[in-house]
């Protein structure tokens, strides 16, 4: 059986702590379910006709997602190949709750995970999906709170993936 879960992310290495914890918990359940994981960030496309016509997901991802992030989630997925059916990076560009609810229904998402500590602060145009997730009645949502150490020499580097949270 394949289930679809949404993980709200800002495409930082720190946000992959949610993915690590979710996969660790699902692995402990020891069932034969595989998961399609949607790593989703909110992105405001703007009002410019030119931007709306000529902006593609690949240009958005080149702005908001780093190569370290892609390498890091590849490492995490390789640790749990029996759980992960597919991982998809996506952006939600709607501005209404109804649009988010339709996105959830269209993708067949049953669970959502988010962290209040992630703030989309680095890139212009990103916005927080947490309010949409909390208000969506079709989802079972889980808030993940992390206690990050004050001093971590791996902060912002690929080695951060190997730190247990």
Helices and strands as residue ranges (DSSP letters): E 2-8, G 13-15, H 16-29, E 34-43, H 49-54, H 57-64, H 67-79, E 84-92, H 97-107, E 109-114, E 126-127, H 130-135, E 140-143, G 158-162
